[in-house]
Amino acid sequence: AEYMGESIAHFGNMTKPTAVVPELVEERATASFNPRLVTYMLDGGQEKTERKEYLRSLVINDPIFAKDDIHFIDRTERFKRIYQKLQRLQEITLRENITDPQEIFTLKETMDDVQPLALHFGMFLPTLMGQGTEEQASYWVPLAYSLQIIGCYAQTEMGHGSFIRGFETTATYDEQTKEFIIHSPTITATKWWPGGLGKTANYCVTQAKLILKGTDYGVHTFIVPLRDVTSHEPLPGIDIGDIGPKIGYHTQDNGFLRFDNVRIPRDHMLMRFAQVSETGDYSRPPHAKLGYGTMIMVRAYLVRAAGDALSRAVTIATRYSCVRRQFLIDEKNSNSLERKIIDYQMQQKKLFPLIAAAYAFMFSGKALIGMVEQLQQDIKAGDLGILPELHALSAGLKATATTIASEGIETCRLACGGHGYSLASGLPGLFADYAPNPTFEGDNTVLLQQTARFIIKRVLGLRKIKKGDKKDKKDKNSDKTKHLAGSTYLDYLPLLLMNFAQSKSPVTTPESWFDVDTQLNAWRHRVAVRVGIGAQKLQKAITEGKQTFEDAWNTTAQIELCNLATAHSLYVLVRNFFAQVAAMPEVTEEEQRVKQVMARLADVFSLFHLGNGATELIGINYCTGAQIMDLRTAFELRLKHIRPDAVGLVDSFNHSDHLLNSCLGRYDGNVYTALFDWAKKSPLNSTHVIPGIKEHLQPMVAQLKKLSKL
């Protein structure tokens, strides 16, 4: 499909393709680059893009997957349809001989429904693979992969989420029968929220406190059958069901689960890392965080998914902003055209940093996934060196990306004015379904503190070096930052060893800020000062306030510690964005144009967030007030530079109309016709006189009319 063409990949079956409106024809003609090349880059090459589009067409052109009336049916009907869609999806994969997990994911992504099997493939199966022994994996994984058993990930309890050590569910080993007894001793021990648990899963992996000979060995992971695989009825001792309607996720059966002394065989404990013998003896794992592999990988995918979700929202808002006109261009001429709202600077400030953020999350998500895949290989080889930093990195990036994406989707909705409030815009539903992301797989406030703890530990080591030990005094050439070895993104910490006043920004003009090294140096100083403030506040509360470390952390320094973790994570996102741009080819003129627009977009992301932390740069005298004004001017200049390429940049995400399911974000821009057609489909419009008018409203009117005559 050519960029200016009308590919079926864009239209889908939401509405029939029509001619592209002049506004979007104009926008696409002004693009300085070929968006198709950016799509290839995001997908990993032209061949992969074309394959993805073929796979998408298998869904888009099948009426089973139509979404025209999705907002007009109840939850029960939506569940019936989602199971029907999953069945058709399986038929397609078998017919087309599709076995690649990434290609299957593309089909499910195009289907665009929250799926009851998502946690089966996303958490249950990876946990079996990652935490089971070879013998356990060889037995359970084929069953799960072929859906002979359907699983979920039952971790969160009604009374505890992020604080895993507080879980109350118990797994007590019975040495006589060689079984574990899984039990929910309190109402707050009820497993609550696991996706797929309510009505779909017949097995789960669950976390419970391991009790051996009266001793609590902490939380471990167990496989527990929940329902009969034939009748689908709950098994004895299992109290299970759906937790009810939520803001979104209407086709996800988040469930509750209580165990009443449910017995499972000893080998149903996943024992790759920790083991329990037949006699009830415990063998500890070689590293306390060995079981984190699955969790870190999920967080890595959530960073990438943040980019995907935000890219959908910003595609809708950007296209609509080019079609929607508001207020005369020439107020003195009543015949003047109204101005496109995309041409208002404030609209650009709202949307362009979000376009940049979507790309930033995709790039960092890809990099993080690669690091986790390497970690998994390292763990098998017994090398855990990168695990602590990767755990901290994934926590901070997940928290930062999902927060920006969640808030960004809402910003996009608001940027669409009144029409953004309609479900027809596609934005309320997108926000509702994305809203849990800042909470699940680790509450963002908790995750930021995990990142902060890792950094603070490094700072404490740095300060010991700064004080100097005997070895340092003897060897003046000793490497004072040797404790940072392996810390890929902590290159700003050595700044804490020097006087900040010794370093000054070289900026002399707004254009000076377009230099990558200038931006990165400013970022290092900004993050370093945030780390210094957080560490100082923590230390002061302990030494002067006589608080314990934990009290100081939680009641005095927590805000600053979360701030430093956010600043660190933003720095990582900026570094990865610039690194991605630097690695782009520039042999042909087309490649040079792509690289130029992506470099400008990286500037938008970096300068926007750097500007939000300008007070820190002024506070340490790294920047003057004039230099910060230049920074803001540079950001505004980049908005102007991105403006002609805005539609091209969102078109590069290559989202079909089927996926967006938005009257406002249509590829052809026929917004108003689509809105009217959508409204006509409302069940309320199936009759002119709806139930209740004659039975209640008209009698009210008649009664008041009668009273008025008295």
VEXZAGU-782704 format. One record per residue (C-alpha): y, x, z. Coordinates in steps of 0.1 Angstrom, whole numbers, plus 5000, padded with zeros to 4 digits. Example, Ala and Ser with C-alpha at 12.3 -4.5 7.8 and 13.67 -1.06 7.14 Angstrom:
BEGIN
LUMMI 4955 5123 5078 .
LUMMI 4989 5137 5071 .
end
This chain:
BEGIN
LUMMI 5000 5000 5000 .
LUMMI 5034 5014 4990 .
LUMMI 5062 5014 5016 .
LUMMI 5083 4989 4996 .
LUMMI 5053 4968 4987 .
LUMMI 5038 4937 5003 .
LUMMI 5005 4949 5016 .
LUMMI 4981 4924 5031 .
LUMMI 4978 4949 5059 .
LUMMI 5012 4938 5070 .
LUMMI 5010 4901 5066 .
LUMMI 4976 4890 5078 .
LUMMI 4969 4853 5082 .
LUMMI 4997 4843 5105 .
LUMMI 5018 4830 5075 .
LUMMI 5017 4833 5038 .
LUMMI 5034 4864 5024 .
LUMMI 5069 4857 5010 .
LUMMI 5095 4878 4994 .
LUMMI 5111 4903 5018 .
LUMMI 5146 4893 5029 .
LUMMI 5175 4913 5015 .
LUMMI 5183 4928 5049 .
LUMMI 5150 4945 5053 .
LUMMI 5149 4955 5016 .
LUMMI 5182 4973 5022 .
LUMMI 5170 4989 5054 .
LUMMI 5138 5003 5038 .
LUMMI 5158 5016 5009 .
LUMMI 5180 5037 5032 .
LUMMI 5152 5055 5050 .
LUMMI 5156 5093 5046 .
LUMMI 5118 5099 5048 .
LUMMI 5086 5084 5037 .
LUMMI 5072 5064 5066 .
LUMMI 5037 5065 5051 .
LUMMI 5036 5103 5059 .
LUMMI 5044 5095 5096 .
LUMMI 5016 5069 5096 .
LUMMI 4992 5095 5083 .
LUMMI 5003 5119 5110 .
LUMMI 4998 5093 5138 .
LUMMI 4963 5084 5124 .
LUMMI 4952 5119 5117 .
LUMMI 4955 5119 5079 .
LUMMI 4957 5096 5048 .
LUMMI 4919 5091 5047 .
LUMMI 4919 5078 5083 .
LUMMI 4948 5055 5077 .
LUMMI 4932 5040 5047 .
LUMMI 4900 5035 5066 .
LUMMI 4918 5019 5095 .
LUMMI 4935 4995 5071 .
LUMMI 4902 4986 5055 .
LUMMI 4887 4979 5089 .
LUMMI 4917 4958 5099 .
LUMMI 4914 4937 5068 .
LUMMI 4879 4928 5079 .
LUMMI 4894 4910 5109 .
LUMMI 4927 4899 5094 .
LUMMI 4910 4881 5064 .
LUMMI 4884 4863 5086 .
LUMMI 4896 4828 5097 .
LUMMI 4876 4832 5130 .
LUMMI 4903 4856 5141 .
LUMMI 4933 4834 5133 .
LUMMI 4960 4833 5160 .
LUMMI 4983 4805 5147 .
LUMMI 4977 4782 5176 .
LUMMI 4969 4807 5203 .
LUMMI 4998 4795 5225 .
LUMMI 4989 4758 5221 .
LUMMI 4953 4759 5236 .
LUMMI 4941 4760 5272 .
LUMMI 4923 4789 5289 .
LUMMI 4888 4774 5286 .
LUMMI 4892 4770 5248 .
LUMMI 4906 4806 5246 .
LUMMI 4875 4819 5264 .
LUMMI 4852 4800 5241 .
LUMMI 4870 4815 5211 .
LUMMI 4870 4851 5225 .
LUMMI 4832 4850 5228 .
LUMMI 4830 4836 5193 .
LUMMI 4853 4864 5181 .
LUMMI 4832 4890 5198 .
LUMMI 4801 4876 5182 .
LUMMI 4817 4878 5148 .
LUMMI 4829 4913 5155 .
LUMMI 4793 4924 5161 .
LUMMI 4783 4907 5129 .
LUMMI 4809 4928 5111 .
LUMMI 4799 4960 5126 .
LUMMI 4762 4954 5117 .
LUMMI 4770 4943 5082 .
LUMMI 4793 4972 5076 .
LUMMI 4772 4997 5095 .
LUMMI 4801 5007 5117 .
LUMMI 4789 5029 5145 .
LUMMI 4819 5052 5152 .
LUMMI 4834 5041 5186 .
LUMMI 4869 5047 5173 .
LUMMI 4863 5025 5143 .
LUMMI 4849 4998 5166 .
LUMMI 4880 5002 5188 .
LUMMI 4902 4996 5157 .
LUMMI 4884 4963 5150 .
LUMMI 4889 4952 5186 .
LUMMI 4925 4963 5186 .
LUMMI 4931 4942 5154 .
LUMMI 4914 4912 5170 .
LUMMI 4942 4915 5196 .
LUMMI 4928 4896 5225 .
LUMMI 4922 4908 5260 .
LUMMI 4884 4911 5260 .
LUMMI 4859 4903 5287 .
LUMMI 4839 4933 5275 .
LUMMI 4868 4958 5277 .
LUMMI 4858 4971 5311 .
LUMMI 4822 4973 5301 .
LUMMI 4830 4998 5274 .
LUMMI 4861 5013 5290 .
LUMMI 4849 5019 5326 .
LUMMI 4813 5008 5332 .
LUMMI 4797 5028 5304 .
LUMMI 4818 5060 5309 .
LUMMI 4810 5059 5346 .
LUMMI 4773 5057 5339 .
LUMMI 4777 5087 5315 .
LUMMI 4800 5107 5337 .
LUMMI 4786 5101 5372 .
LUMMI 4749 5095 5366 .
LUMMI 4723 5122 5365 .
LUMMI 4707 5130 5332 .
LUMMI 4677 5108 5342 .
LUMMI 4700 5079 5353 .
LUMMI 4721 5082 5321 .
LUMMI 4690 5083 5299 .
LUMMI 4679 5050 5314 .
LUMMI 4711 5030 5319 .
LUMMI 4733 5041 5290 .
LUMMI 4711 5028 5262 .
LUMMI 4709 4994 5280 .
LUMMI 4746 4993 5284 .
LUMMI 4755 5005 5249 .
LUMMI 4732 4978 5234 .
LUMMI 4746 4951 5257 .
LUMMI 4711 4946 5272 .
LUMMI 4731 4947 5304 .
LUMMI 4768 4938 5306 .
LUMMI 4788 4957 5333 .
LUMMI 4821 4959 5350 .
LUMMI 4839 4983 5373 .
LUMMI 4841 4966 5408 .
LUMMI 4863 4990 5428 .
LUMMI 4894 4971 5441 .
LUMMI 4890 4950 5472 .
LUMMI 4911 4921 5483 .
LUMMI 4925 4941 5512 .
LUMMI 4926 4976 5496 .
LUMMI 4935 4990 5462 .
LUMMI 4949 5024 5459 .
LUMMI 4937 5035 5494 .
LUMMI 4900 5040 5484 .
LUMMI 4891 5055 5518 .
LUMMI 4900 5021 5533 .
LUMMI 4874 5002 5514 .
LUMMI 4852 4981 5537 .
LUMMI 4822 4974 5515 .
LUMMI 4792 4993 5529 .
LUMMI 4761 5008 5514 .
LUMMI 4737 5014 5543 .
LUMMI 4705 5034 5535 .
LUMMI 4672 5020 5548 .
LUMMI 4648 5049 5551 .
LUMMI 4618 5026 5555 .
LUMMI 4622 5008 5522 .
LUMMI 4642 5035 5504 .
LUMMI 4669 5010 5495 .
LUMMI 4706 5007 5500 .
LUMMI 4719 4975 5516 .
LUMMI 4753 4965 5499 .
LUMMI 4774 4943 5522 .
LUMMI 4808 4928 5524 .
LUMMI 4815 4926 5562 .
LUMMI 4850 4910 5560 .
LUMMI 4870 4887 5537 .
LUMMI 4892 4916 5528 .
LUMMI 4861 4935 5517 .
LUMMI 4857 4911 5488 .
LUMMI 4859 4928 5455 .
LUMMI 4889 4913 5438 .
LUMMI 4904 4918 5403 .
LUMMI 4877 4936 5383 .
LUMMI 4879 4925 5347 .
LUMMI 4848 4909 5332 .
LUMMI 4834 4902 5367 .
LUMMI 4843 4865 5369 .
LUMMI 4821 4850 5342 .
LUMMI 4808 4877 5319 .
LUMMI 4792 4907 5336 .
LUMMI 4756 4907 5349 .
LUMMI 4758 4942 5364 .
LUMMI 4785 4963 5381 .
LUMMI 4793 4998 5393 .
LUMMI 4809 4994 5426 .
LUMMI 4824 5016 5453 .
LUMMI 4811 5013 5489 .
LUMMI 4811 5034 5520 .
LUMMI 4779 5054 5522 .
LUMMI 4762 5050 5556 .
LUMMI 4734 5074 5564 .
LUMMI 4717 5073 5599 .
LUMMI 4748 5057 5613 .
LUMMI 4772 5082 5598 .
LUMMI 4799 5073 5573 .
LUMMI 4800 5097 5543 .
LUMMI 4828 5081 5525 .
LUMMI 4831 5060 5493 .
LUMMI 4804 5065 5466 .
LUMMI 4794 5047 5435 .
LUMMI 4764 5023 5431 .
LUMMI 4749 5002 5403 .
LUMMI 4743 4966 5415 .
LUMMI 4728 4937 5395 .
LUMMI 4749 4905 5397 .
LUMMI 4734 4879 5375 .
LUMMI 4700 4872 5360 .
LUMMI 4701 4887 5325 .
LUMMI 4684 4856 5310 .
LUMMI 4698 4826 5328 .
LUMMI 4731 4843 5337 .
LUMMI 4729 4827 5372 .
LUMMI 4741 4847 5402 .
LUMMI 4713 4866 5420 .
LUMMI 4706 4860 5457 .
LUMMI 4732 4874 5480 .
LUMMI 4759 4875 5453 .
LUMMI 4790 4853 5456 .
LUMMI 4809 4856 5424 .
LUMMI 4835 4839 5403 .
LUMMI 4869 4840 5385 .
LUMMI 4901 4845 5406 .
LUMMI 4921 4820 5386 .
LUMMI 4951 4820 5362 .
LUMMI 4974 4850 5361 .
LUMMI 5008 4859 5344 .
LUMMI 4988 4871 5314 .
LUMMI 4953 4884 5305 .
LUMMI 4943 4848 5299 .
LUMMI 4910 4858 5282 .
LUMMI 4901 4883 5309 .
LUMMI 4879 4869 5336 .
LUMMI 4892 4890 5365 .
LUMMI 4868 4881 5393 .
LUMMI 4858 4881 5430 .
LUMMI 4826 4894 5444 .
LUMMI 4810 4893 5478 .
LUMMI 4777 4910 5488 .
LUMMI 4755 4895 5515 .
LUMMI 4731 4923 5524 .
LUMMI 4721 4929 5488 .
LUMMI 4693 4955 5485 .
LUMMI 4692 4980 5456 .
LUMMI 4668 5009 5450 .
LUMMI 4679 5044 5461 .
LUMMI 4682 5055 5425 .
LUMMI 4709 5029 5419 .
LUMMI 4734 5053 5436 .
LUMMI 4750 5075 5409 .
LUMMI 4740 5110 5419 .
LUMMI 4753 5135 5394 .
LUMMI 4775 5151 5421 .
LUMMI 4764 5138 5455 .
LUMMI 4728 5130 5463 .
LUMMI 4708 5111 5490 .
LUMMI 4672 5121 5494 .
LUMMI 4643 5097 5502 .
LUMMI 4646 5107 5538 .
LUMMI 4683 5099 5539 .
LUMMI 4696 5135 5538 .
LUMMI 4730 5140 5521 .
LUMMI 4739 5167 5496 .
LUMMI 4776 5172 5491 .
LUMMI 4792 5176 5457 .
LUMMI 4805 5212 5449 .
LUMMI 4840 5199 5445 .
LUMMI 4856 5168 5462 .
LUMMI 4872 5156 5429 .
LUMMI 4843 5161 5405 .
LUMMI 4840 5123 5401 .
LUMMI 4876 5121 5389 .
LUMMI 4867 5128 5352 .
LUMMI 4863 5091 5342 .
LUMMI 4895 5081 5361 .
LUMMI 4915 5109 5345 .
LUMMI 4903 5100 5310 .
LUMMI 4912 5064 5315 .
LUMMI 4947 5074 5326 .
LUMMI 4950 5096 5295 .
LUMMI 4942 5066 5273 .
LUMMI 4967 5045 5292 .
LUMMI 4994 5070 5283 .
LUMMI 4985 5066 5246 .
LUMMI 4982 5028 5251 .
LUMMI 5017 5027 5265 .
LUMMI 5030 5040 5232 .
LUMMI 5009 5014 5213 .
LUMMI 5022 4985 5234 .
LUMMI 5058 4997 5233 .
LUMMI 5057 5004 5196 .
LUMMI 5047 4967 5190 .
LUMMI 5076 4955 5211 .
LUMMI 5102 4978 5195 .
LUMMI 5089 4969 5160 .
LUMMI 5096 4933 5166 .
LUMMI 5130 4939 5182 .
LUMMI 5142 4964 5155 .
LUMMI 5132 4943 5125 .
LUMMI 5147 4912 5141 .
LUMMI 5179 4931 5149 .
LUMMI 5183 4940 5112 .
LUMMI 5179 4903 5102 .
LUMMI 5199 4887 5129 .
LUMMI 5236 4886 5124 .
LUMMI 5262 4879 5150 .
LUMMI 5301 4878 5148 .
LUMMI 5322 4886 5117 .
LUMMI 5324 4921 5104 .
LUMMI 5360 4914 5094 .
LUMMI 5375 4890 5120 .
LUMMI 5405 4884 5098 .
LUMMI 5384 4871 5069 .
LUMMI 5365 4839 5077 .
LUMMI 5343 4845 5046 .
LUMMI 5332 4879 5059 .
LUMMI 5295 4885 5066 .
LUMMI 5284 4886 5102 .
LUMMI 5274 4920 5115 .
LUMMI 5237 4929 5119 .
LUMMI 5231 4932 5156 .
LUMMI 5213 4966 5149 .
LUMMI 5248 4979 5140 .
LUMMI 5261 4974 5175 .
LUMMI 5260 5006 5195 .
LUMMI 5247 4989 5226 .
LUMMI 5218 4975 5207 .
LUMMI 5210 5010 5194 .
LUMMI 5212 5024 5229 .
LUMMI 5186 4997 5240 .
LUMMI 5162 5002 5211 .
LUMMI 5163 5037 5198 .
LUMMI 5153 5055 5230 .
LUMMI 5123 5031 5231 .
LUMMI 5113 5039 5196 .
LUMMI 5114 5076 5207 .
LUMMI 5095 5068 5239 .
LUMMI 5067 5051 5219 .
LUMMI 5062 5083 5198 .
LUMMI 5065 5105 5229 .
LUMMI 5037 5086 5247 .
LUMMI 5015 5088 5216 .
LUMMI 5020 5125 5213 .
LUMMI 5015 5132 5250 .
LUMMI 4985 5108 5252 .
LUMMI 4968 5126 5224 .
LUMMI 4975 5160 5241 .
LUMMI 4962 5147 5274 .
LUMMI 4930 5133 5259 .
LUMMI 4923 5167 5244 .
LUMMI 4928 5183 5278 .
LUMMI 4905 5159 5295 .
LUMMI 4878 5164 5268 .
LUMMI 4880 5201 5275 .
LUMMI 4878 5194 5312 .
LUMMI 4846 5176 5307 .
LUMMI 4831 5206 5290 .
LUMMI 4845 5229 5317 .
LUMMI 4829 5208 5345 .
LUMMI 4795 5211 5328 .
LUMMI 4800 5248 5327 .
LUMMI 4810 5248 5364 .
LUMMI 4847 5256 5357 .
LUMMI 4870 5234 5377 .
LUMMI 4902 5255 5374 .
LUMMI 4923 5230 5355 .
LUMMI 4911 5199 5374 .
LUMMI 4938 5198 5401 .
LUMMI 4967 5201 5377 .
LUMMI 4951 5177 5352 .
LUMMI 4946 5151 5379 .
LUMMI 4983 5155 5389 .
LUMMI 4994 5155 5353 .
LUMMI 4975 5124 5343 .
LUMMI 4988 5106 5374 .
LUMMI 5024 5114 5367 .
LUMMI 5022 5106 5330 .
LUMMI 5004 5073 5335 .
LUMMI 5030 5063 5361 .
LUMMI 5060 5073 5340 .
LUMMI 5047 5060 5306 .
LUMMI 5036 5026 5319 .
LUMMI 5068 5021 5338 .
LUMMI 5090 5029 5308 .
LUMMI 5067 5008 5285 .
LUMMI 5067 4978 5308 .
LUMMI 5104 4978 5313 .
LUMMI 5109 4986 5276 .
LUMMI 5090 4956 5264 .
LUMMI 5113 4934 5286 .
LUMMI 5143 4952 5272 .
LUMMI 5131 4944 5237 .
LUMMI 5127 4908 5246 .
LUMMI 5163 4907 5260 .
LUMMI 5175 4925 5229 .
LUMMI 5163 4895 5209 .
LUMMI 5186 4870 5227 .
LUMMI 5174 4834 5232 .
LUMMI 5147 4836 5206 .
LUMMI 5131 4864 5226 .
LUMMI 5123 4838 5253 .
LUMMI 5101 4818 5229 .
LUMMI 5064 4826 5228 .
LUMMI 5069 4826 5190 .
LUMMI 5086 4860 5194 .
LUMMI 5054 4876 5205 .
LUMMI 5073 4894 5233 .
LUMMI 5066 4873 5264 .
LUMMI 5029 4874 5257 .
LUMMI 5030 4911 5251 .
LUMMI 5049 4916 5283 .
LUMMI 5026 4894 5303 .
LUMMI 4995 4912 5290 .
LUMMI 5010 4946 5296 .
LUMMI 5024 4939 5330 .
LUMMI 4993 4949 5350 .
LUMMI 4994 4985 5336 .
LUMMI 5018 4999 5362 .
LUMMI 4994 4987 5389 .
LUMMI 4958 4991 5377 .
LUMMI 4941 5024 5376 .
LUMMI 4965 5035 5403 .
LUMMI 4997 5020 5415 .
LUMMI 5025 5039 5399 .
LUMMI 5043 5047 5432 .
LUMMI 5010 5061 5446 .
LUMMI 5003 5081 5415 .
LUMMI 5038 5097 5415 .
LUMMI 5031 5109 5450 .
LUMMI 4998 5125 5438 .
LUMMI 5018 5145 5413 .
LUMMI 5044 5154 5439 .
LUMMI 5017 5167 5463 .
LUMMI 5004 5190 5437 .
LUMMI 5039 5204 5429 .
LUMMI 5048 5206 5466 .
LUMMI 5017 5227 5473 .
LUMMI 5029 5251 5446 .
LUMMI 5064 5252 5461 .
LUMMI 5050 5261 5495 .
LUMMI 5031 5289 5479 .
LUMMI 5062 5300 5461 .
LUMMI 5082 5301 5494 .
LUMMI 5056 5323 5510 .
LUMMI 5060 5347 5482 .
LUMMI 5098 5345 5485 .
LUMMI 5096 5356 5521 .
LUMMI 5075 5385 5510 .
LUMMI 5043 5398 5526 .
LUMMI 5033 5434 5531 .
LUMMI 5018 5437 5497 .
LUMMI 5050 5424 5480 .
LUMMI 5070 5450 5500 .
LUMMI 5048 5478 5489 .
LUMMI 5047 5467 5453 .
LUMMI 5081 5457 5440 .
LUMMI 5067 5450 5406 .
LUMMI 5041 5425 5419 .
LUMMI 5040 5393 5399 .
LUMMI 5058 5368 5422 .
LUMMI 5046 5339 5402 .
LUMMI 5010 5348 5400 .
LUMMI 5001 5317 5420 .
LUMMI 5013 5296 5390 .
LUMMI 4985 5309 5367 .
LUMMI 4970 5280 5348 .
LUMMI 5000 5257 5356 .
LUMMI 5009 5248 5321 .
LUMMI 5040 5227 5328 .
LUMMI 5054 5244 5360 .
LUMMI 5074 5270 5342 .
LUMMI 5106 5258 5360 .
LUMMI 5093 5268 5395 .
LUMMI 5105 5304 5393 .
LUMMI 5140 5290 5392 .
LUMMI 5136 5282 5429 .
LUMMI 5134 5320 5436 .
LUMMI 5169 5325 5423 .
LUMMI 5204 5313 5430 .
LUMMI 5211 5284 5407 .
LUMMI 5247 5295 5405 .
LUMMI 5236 5325 5385 .
LUMMI 5226 5303 5355 .
LUMMI 5250 5284 5334 .
LUMMI 5245 5261 5304 .
LUMMI 5257 5277 5271 .
LUMMI 5269 5244 5256 .
LUMMI 5304 5245 5240 .
LUMMI 5302 5215 5217 .
LUMMI 5282 5182 5214 .
LUMMI 5262 5198 5186 .
LUMMI 5252 5226 5210 .
LUMMI 5229 5201 5227 .
LUMMI 5208 5197 5195 .
LUMMI 5193 5232 5202 .
LUMMI 5158 5227 5216 .
LUMMI 5159 5257 5239 .
LUMMI 5193 5245 5254 .
LUMMI 5177 5211 5262 .
LUMMI 5145 5226 5276 .
LUMMI 5165 5250 5298 .
LUMMI 5186 5221 5311 .
LUMMI 5154 5201 5318 .
LUMMI 5139 5231 5337 .
LUMMI 5170 5232 5359 .
LUMMI 5171 5195 5364 .
LUMMI 5134 5193 5375 .
LUMMI 5137 5225 5396 .
LUMMI 5166 5210 5416 .
LUMMI 5147 5177 5421 .
LUMMI 5118 5197 5434 .
LUMMI 5140 5217 5456 .
LUMMI 5157 5186 5471 .
LUMMI 5123 5169 5477 .
LUMMI 5108 5200 5493 .
LUMMI 5139 5206 5514 .
LUMMI 5140 5171 5527 .
LUMMI 5104 5171 5536 .
LUMMI 5106 5205 5554 .
LUMMI 5138 5194 5573 .
LUMMI 5122 5162 5585 .
LUMMI 5093 5183 5599 .
LUMMI 5112 5212 5614 .
LUMMI 5143 5194 5626 .
LUMMI 5132 5158 5628 .
LUMMI 5099 5168 5646 .
LUMMI 5079 5146 5623 .
LUMMI 5043 5151 5613 .
LUMMI 5038 5160 5576 .
LUMMI 5025 5126 5568 .
LUMMI 5053 5108 5586 .
LUMMI 5079 5130 5570 .
LUMMI 5064 5123 5536 .
LUMMI 5061 5085 5539 .
LUMMI 5092 5076 5559 .
LUMMI 5119 5103 5551 .
LUMMI 5112 5121 5519 .
LUMMI 5091 5097 5498 .
LUMMI 5120 5086 5475 .
LUMMI 5129 5121 5466 .
LUMMI 5093 5131 5461 .
LUMMI 5088 5102 5437 .
LUMMI 5120 5113 5419 .
LUMMI 5107 5148 5415 .
LUMMI 5074 5136 5401 .
LUMMI 5092 5114 5376 .
LUMMI 5115 5142 5365 .
LUMMI 5084 5165 5361 .
LUMMI 5066 5139 5340 .
LUMMI 5096 5133 5318 .
LUMMI 5099 5171 5312 .
LUMMI 5062 5172 5302 .
LUMMI 5068 5143 5277 .
LUMMI 5099 5161 5263 .
LUMMI 5081 5194 5260 .
LUMMI 5051 5178 5242 .
LUMMI 5074 5159 5218 .
LUMMI 5092 5191 5208 .
LUMMI 5059 5209 5205 .
LUMMI 5046 5182 5182 .
LUMMI 5077 5185 5160 .
LUMMI 5075 5223 5159 .
LUMMI 5039 5221 5147 .
LUMMI 5047 5197 5118 .
LUMMI 5044 5212 5083 .
LUMMI 5075 5217 5063 .
LUMMI 5062 5231 5030 .
LUMMI 5073 5201 5008 .
LUMMI 5107 5183 5007 .
LUMMI 5090 5152 5020 .
LUMMI 5075 5170 5049 .
LUMMI 5109 5185 5057 .
LUMMI 5124 5151 5058 .
LUMMI 5097 5138 5082 .
LUMMI 5102 5168 5104 .
LUMMI 5140 5163 5105 .
LUMMI 5138 5126 5115 .
LUMMI 5112 5133 5141 .
LUMMI 5133 5162 5155 .
LUMMI 5163 5138 5158 .
LUMMI 5141 5112 5175 .
LUMMI 5129 5139 5200 .
LUMMI 5166 5145 5207 .
LUMMI 5172 5108 5214 .
LUMMI 5143 5108 5239 .
LUMMI 5153 5140 5256 .
LUMMI 5191 5135 5257 .
LUMMI 5188 5099 5269 .
LUMMI 5167 5108 5299 .
LUMMI 5185 5141 5305 .
LUMMI 5218 5122 5306 .
LUMMI 5203 5099 5333 .
LUMMI 5199 5130 5355 .
LUMMI 5233 5145 5347 .
LUMMI 5244 5145 5384 .
LUMMI 5217 5171 5393 .
LUMMI 5229 5194 5366 .
LUMMI 5265 5191 5378 .
LUMMI 5255 5194 5414 .
LUMMI 5240 5229 5409 .
LUMMI 5269 5239 5387 .
LUMMI 5246 5244 5358 .
LUMMI 5267 5221 5337 .
LUMMI 5304 5212 5339 .
LUMMI 5317 5177 5336 .
LUMMI 5329 5185 5301 .
LUMMI 5294 5197 5291 .
LUMMI 5279 5164 5303 .
LUMMI 5305 5145 5282 .
LUMMI 5293 5166 5253 .
LUMMI 5257 5156 5261 .
LUMMI 5266 5119 5260 .
LUMMI 5285 5124 5227 .
LUMMI 5255 5143 5213 .
LUMMI 5233 5113 5223 .
LUMMI 5256 5089 5205 .
LUMMI 5257 5111 5174 .
LUMMI 5219 5110 5173 .
LUMMI 5220 5072 5175 .
LUMMI 5241 5072 5143 .
LUMMI 5217 5097 5127 .
LUMMI 5187 5075 5135 .
LUMMI 5203 5042 5125 .
LUMMI 5194 5044 5087 .
LUMMI 5158 5053 5096 .
LUMMI 5152 5027 5124 .
LUMMI 5131 5003 5103 .
LUMMI 5113 5032 5086 .
LUMMI 5103 5046 5121 .
LUMMI 5089 5013 5133 .
LUMMI 5072 5006 5100 .
LUMMI 5055 5039 5104 .
LUMMI 5035 5024 5133 .
LUMMI 5019 5003 5106 .
LUMMI 5014 4972 5127 .
LUMMI 5002 4941 5108 .
LUMMI 5018 4907 5112 .
LUMMI 4984 4896 5125 .
LUMMI 4987 4921 5154 .
LUMMI 5023 4914 5161 .
LUMMI 5019 4876 5159 .
LUMMI 5056 4873 5160 .
LUMMI 5080 4851 5140 .
LUMMI 5108 4876 5148 .
LUMMI 5089 4908 5139 .
LUMMI 5075 4898 5105 .
LUMMI 5073 4925 5078 .
LUMMI 5091 4902 5053 .
LUMMI 5118 4893 5078 .
LUMMI 5116 4855 5071 .
LUMMI 5124 4848 5107 .
LUMMI 5140 4814 5107 .
LUMMI 5115 4797 5084 .
LUMMI 5087 4811 5105 .
LUMMI 5103 4798 5137 .
LUMMI 5107 4763 5123 .
LUMMI 5071 4762 5110 .
LUMMI 5058 4775 5143 .
LUMMI 5077 4748 5163 .
LUMMI 5063 4721 5140 .
LUMMI 5028 4731 5150 .
LUMMI 5034 4722 5187 .
LUMMI 5009 4695 5199 .
LUMMI 5039 4677 5213 .
LUMMI 5051 4671 5177 .
LUMMI 5018 4654 5167 .
LUMMI 5034 4621 5176 .
LUMMI 5070 4610 5180 .
LUMMI 5064 4591 5212 .
LUMMI 5044 4612 5236 .
LUMMI 5025 4599 5266 .
LUMMI 5047 4591 5296 .
LUMMI 5077 4578 5276 .
LUMMI 5066 4541 5276 .
LUMMI 5047 4543 5309 .
LUMMI 5074 4560 5330 .
LUMMI 5107 4569 5313 .
LUMMI 5114 4536 5297 .
LUMMI 5107 4516 5329 .
LUMMI 5131 4539 5347 .
LUMMI 5158 4532 5321 .
LUMMI 5151 4495 5323 .
LUMMI 5154 4495 5361 .
LUMMI 5187 4513 5361 .
LUMMI 5200 4490 5334 .
LUMMI 5190 4460 5355 .
LUMMI 5207 4474 5386 .
LUMMI 5239 4481 5367 .
LUMMI 5242 4444 5359 .
LUMMI 5241 4433 5395 .
end
